């Protein structure tokens, strides 16, 4: 039985980049909504140097859902806001049971 939250909020009603949050590896689905105003919202993971965040390939320029095909590894993830003046940005990860 899973021992971790089934939902992790990376960004919650914000307009700026969030802080890193540990997410255990496995099958996760990312969902994003916002008033984008030209902004892009990316999911990044802390790299092996424990300093640099790198892109995961999960990017939103409109509301939607992204489910990485092979799941994600254990890591510290964050939502990154680029460009535009977005508002009310919500980005959450939902664990998918297998």
C-alpha positions, 0 to 999 in steps of 0.5 A: 500500500502506498505510504505517500500523498496521492496529490502534491501541489507544486504551485497553488494560486501563484504567479511565480516559480515555486519551491522544490518538493520531494516526489517519490518515483512512480507513475504520476500525472501532472495537471495545470490550470492558470490564466496563462497570459502568454506564460509557460509552466514547466516541471523541473527536477533537481539535477545530480549536482543538487544545485541545478534544476533541469527540465523534465519535458512536462510543459504547459502553455494552456491548461491540461494534463501530462502523464510521463509515459515511463513515470518519474524517478524519485526527486525534488520537483518544482513548477517554473513560470516563464514569460508572460504575466500569469495569475492563478497558476495551479500545478499538481502531481497526482499519483496513479495506482498500478 
